[in-house]
Amino acid sequence: MSAARQPARARRLSLGALRAGLAIALAIAGWAILVRAAALPPFILPGPERVARTLWTSRALLAEHAVITLIEVLAGLVIGAILGFAMGVVLAVSRPARILLRPLLVFSQAVPVFAIAPILTLWLGYGLGSKIVMTLLIIFFPVTSAFYDALMRTPPGWRELGDVMGARPWRQMWHLRIPAALPGFASGLRLAAVYAPIGAIIGEWVGASRGLGYLMLLANGRAKTDLMFAALIVLAILTLLLYAAVDRLARWIAGPEA
């Protein structure tokens, strides 16, 4: 990134952080006003101060379960990104693969994830495996789809240059089409970073003994709504941090303009 663009990018980041902070402050204020104005009991909707106190007093418990969920999300994200990259390349180079596999990919998204989760739990047990596979299934399609679409939109001039130089299809794929499609792959990774926690939480809801999703169900069953909200806030923070990290990785892979 040039030196001239760095101050402008820093200003945009500062302005974005300011807007996000203002939005969060307004949301918390509205939350507190609603609880007080409606006189809602804590087991229905605890106030923000009560949830903040639970976040602090239960920080060790929340951290313990957050680590498990983070492991599931990261493992599913990495495996799903690798498989999505490979599948995108296969679909781009093989017409029979497009004919046979693309309908299966679409069908995999037509089946509700809640219907798949119990089956995975039955097959893989209540450990990390079923949650990782659930995360993988949710992010595999957006990564594959975004990367495949980008591979099929390689600038014609690049491909003509490869033909003139006598490059074979696989060399064109590696040296021309994949580099040109990296911004599309980066877009798929960003979507995956948002969707990945959904798969892990759904898997934990269906059957688990650890994780933020399990903790939410446990807190809900014991009417500890403040703990349930605290776990939800931790999950939201993890998702935002994951998205920020993946966004930086995507810019490193595909360039600052991706």
C-alpha positions in Angstrom: 0.0 0.0 0.0 1.4 3.4 -1.0 2.2 6.0 1.7 -0.4 8.4 0.3 -3.2 5.8 0.8 -2.2 4.9 4.4 -3.5 8.1 6.1 -6.8 7.9 4.1 -7.2 4.2 5.2 -6.4 5.1 8.8 -9.1 7.8 8.7 -11.7 5.4 7.3 -10.9 2.9 10.0 -11.1 5.5 12.7 -14.4 6.8 11.4 -15.7 3.2 11.1 -14.7 2.5 14.7 -16.4 5.7 15.9 -19.6 4.8 14.1 -19.5 1.3 15.5 -18.9 2.5 19.0 -21.8 5.0 18.7 -24.2 2.3 17.4 -23.2 0.0 20.3 -23.7 2.8 22.8 -27.2 3.6 21.4 -28.1 -0.1 21.4 -27.1 -0.5 25.1 -28.9 2.7 26.0 -32.1 1.5 24.3 -31.8 -1.9 25.9 -31.5 -0.3 29.4 -34.4 2.0 28.7 -36.6 -0.8 27.5 -35.9 -2.9 30.6 -36.6 -0.1 33.0 -39.7 1.3 31.2 -41.3 -2.1 30.8 -40.2 -3.3 34.2 -39.1 -6.6 32.7 -38.0 -9.2 35.2 -34.4 -10.4 34.9 -35.4 -13.9 33.8 -37.2 -12.4 30.8 -34.6 -9.7 29.8 -31.8 -8.7 32.2 -30.5 -5.2 32.0 -27.1 -4.5 30.5 -25.5 -3.8 33.9 -26.6 -7.3 35.1 -25.2 -8.9 32.0 -21.9 -6.9 32.3 -21.6 -8.1 35.9 -22.2 -11.7 34.8 -19.5 -11.3 32.1 -17.0 -10.4 34.7 -18.0 -12.9 37.5 -18.3 -15.8 35.0 -15.3 -14.8 32.9 -13.4 -18.1 33.6 -16.5 -20.2 32.7 -17.1 -18.2 29.5 -13.5 -18.4 28.5 -13.4 -22.1 29.0 -16.4 -22.7 26.7 -15.4 -20.0 24.2 -12.0 -21.8 23.6 -13.9 -25.0 22.6 -16.2 -23.1 20.2 -13.2 -21.2 18.7 -11.4 -24.5 18.1 -14.4 -25.9 16.3 -14.8 -22.8 14.2 -11.2 -22.4 13.2 -10.8 -26.1 12.3 -14.0 -26.0 10.2 -12.9 -22.8 8.6 -9.5 -23.9 7.6 -10.6 -27.3 6.3 -13.6 -25.8 4.5 -11.4 -23.1 2.9 -8.9 -25.7 1.6 -11.7 -28.0 0.3 -13.5 -25.0 -1.2 -10.4 -23.8 -3.0 -9.7 -27.3 -4.4 -13.4 -27.8 -5.5 -13.4 -24.5 -7.2 -10.4 -25.4 -9.3 -11.9 -28.8 -10.1 -15.2 -27.3 -11.3 -13.4 -24.7 -13.3 -11.2 -27.2 -15.3 -13.6 -30.1 -15.7 -16.9 -29.9 -17.5 -18.0 -33.4 -16.3 -17.3 -32.3 -12.7 -19.6 -29.2 -13.2 -22.3 -31.4 -14.6 -22.1 -33.9 -11.8 -21.1 -31.9 -8.7 -22.7 -28.5 -9.0 -26.3 -29.9 -8.5 -25.0 -31.8 -5.4 -23.5 -28.6 -4.1 -26.9 -26.8 -4.6 -28.8 -29.7 -3.0 -26.5 -29.6 0.0 -27.7 -26.0 0.7 -31.4 -27.0 0.2 -31.2 -29.3 3.2 -31.8 -27.4 6.5 -28.7 -27.6 8.7 -30.8 -28.5 11.7 -31.8 -31.6 9.9 -28.2 -32.6 9.3 -26.9 -31.8 12.8 -28.6 -34.8 14.6 -27.3 -37.2 11.9 -23.7 -35.9 12.3 -24.0 -36.2 16.0 -25.2 -39.8 15.7 -22.4 -40.7 13.3 -19.5 -38.7 14.9 -20.5 -38.4 18.5 -20.8 -35.5 20.9 -17.1 -34.4 20.6 -15.5 -31.8 18.3 -15.8 -33.9 15.2 -19.5 -33.3 14.5 -19.2 -29.6 15.2 -16.2 -29.2 12.9 -18.0 -31.1 10.1 -21.1 -29.0 10.6 -19.0 -25.8 10.3 -17.3 -27.1 7.2 -20.7 -27.9 5.5 -22.0 -24.4 6.1 -18.9 -22.6 4.7 -17.9 -25.0 2.0 -20.6 -23.8 -0.5 -19.9 -20.0 -0.3 -16.1 -20.5 -0.6 -16.5 -22.9 -3.5 -19.1 -20.8 -5.2 -17.3 -17.5 -4.9 -13.9 -18.9 -6.0 -15.4 -20.9 -8.9 -17.3 -17.8 -10.2 -14.1 -15.8 -10.1 -12.1 -18.5 -11.9 -14.7 -18.5 -14.7 -14.4 -14.7 -15.1 -10.7 -14.6 -15.8 -10.0 -11.6 -18.1 -10.0 -12.7 -21.7 -6.8 -10.9 -22.4 -5.0 -13.0 -19.8 -6.2 -16.2 -21.3 -5.3 -15.1 -24.8 -1.8 -14.2 -23.6 -1.5 -17.7 -22.2 -2.6 -19.3 -25.4 -0.1 -17.2 -27.4 2.7 -18.2 -25.1 1.7 -21.9 -25.5 0.9 -22.4 -21.8 -0.9 -25.6 -21.1 -4.3 -25.5 -19.3 -2.9 -26.3 -15.8 -0.1 -23.7 -16.2 -2.7 -21.2 -17.2 -4.7 -22.2 -14.2 -1.8 -21.8 -11.8 -0.2 -18.7 -13.2 -3.1 -16.8 -14.6 -6.6 -17.9 -13.6 -6.0 -18.5 -9.9 -4.1 -15.2 -9.3 -6.9 -13.4 -11.1 -9.6 -15.2 -9.0 -8.0 -14.6 -5.6 -10.2 -11.5 -4.8 -13.2 -13.9 -5.3 -11.7 -16.4 -3.0 -11.1 -13.6 -0.5 -14.8 -12.7 -0.7 -15.7 -16.3 0.0 -13.4 -16.4 3.1 -15.1 -13.3 4.5 -18.5 -14.9 4.1 -17.2 -18.1 5.7 -15.9 -16.2 8.7 -19.4 -14.9 9.4 -21.1 -18.3 8.8 -18.6 -20.6 10.5 -19.8 -19.8 14.1 -23.4 -20.7 13.1 -22.4 -24.2 12.3 -20.5 -24.7 15.5 -23.3 -23.3 17.7 -26.0 -25.4 15.9 -23.9 -28.5 16.5 -23.5 -27.7 20.1 -27.2 -27.1 20.5 -28.0 -30.6 19.1 -25.5 -32.4 21.3 -22.5 -31.3 23.3 -21.0 -31.1 26.7 -18.8 -28.0 26.1 -18.9 -24.8 24.1 -20.8 -21.5 24.1 -23.9 -23.1 22.4 -24.0 -25.8 25.2 -23.6 -23.0 27.8 -26.5 -21.1 26.3 -28.8 -24.1 26.5 -27.6 -24.9 30.1 -28.2 -21.3 31.2 -31.6 -21.2 29.5 -32.7 -24.4 31.2 -31.7 -23.0 34.6 -33.4 -19.6 33.9 -30.0 -17.8 34.0 -30.8 -15.4 31.2 -28.0 -13.1 32.2 -25.5 -15.9 31.6 -27.2 -16.8 28.3 -26.8 -13.2 27.1 -23.2 -13.1 28.3 -22.4 -16.2 26.3 -24.1 -14.6 23.3 -22.1 -11.4 23.6 -18.9 -13.5 23.8 -19.9 -15.3 20.7 -20.5 -12.0 18.9 -17.1 -10.7 19.9 -15.4 -13.9 18.7 -17.2 -13.6 15.4 -16.2 -10.0 14.9 -12.6 -10.7 15.8 -12.6 -13.7 13.5 -14.0 -11.6 10.6 -11.3 -8.9 11.2 -8.5 -11.5 11.2 -9.9 -13.2 8.0 -10.3 -9.8 6.4 -6.6 -9.0 7.0 -5.6 -12.5 5.7 -7.8 -12.0 2.6 -6.1 -8.6 1.9 -2.7 -10.2 2.3 -3.7 -13.1 -0.1 -5.5 -11.0 -2.8 -4.0 -7.6 -2.3 -5.2 -4.4 -0.4 -7.9 -3.6 -2.9 -9.6 -7.0 -2.5 
